[in-house]
Amino acid sequence: MSGVRDGAAGRAPVSVAPGAAATALVVDAALVLLFAAVGRRSHAESGAVLGVLLTAWPFLVGAALGWGVAVAWRRRAPLGVRDGIPVWVCAVAAGMLLRVATGAGTAFSFVVVAAVVLGVFLLGWRALGALARRRRSAP
C-alpha cells in the first residue's frame, strides 16, 4: 500500500497496486463480519454462521456502497483515513436503512454502538496503516 496518502480532493489519483485495493476490501468485509459476530455473541444469539451473515449483510452492502462513493469521489481505492470515511458512513447509514426496510431492529443504542464500532474498525485499520507507513519512511 505504498504511495497511498490522504490528499486534497483536486489531486490526481494515487496509483495503488490492485492487490492493495483487494486486500483493503477484504479487510473491510472481515471487520464488518467481526462486528456482527461480536454483537451476536454479546447478546447470546444463536445461528453462528447464518446468523452472522443475516446481521452483517446490510452493513456489508452499505460498505460496498461506500467503496463506490469513495472511488467515484476520490478516484482511487479508499485506503487512507479520509478516503475511508464514506465507507464508514455508508456502512452505518445504509446498513440501518436496510435493517429498517427488512424489519430488523434499529434501537438508538444499537445505532450508536454500530457507528462507534464500525468507525473504529473501518477507520482504525487505515489510521494504523498510515502510522506504519510514516514510521517506515521516517529517517
Salt bridges, closest charged atoms under 4 A:
ASP28 OD2 - ARG126 NH2 2.74
GLU45 OE1 - ARG40 NH1 2.76
ASP83 OD1 - ARG74 NE 2.66
ASP83 OD2 - ARG76 NE 2.80
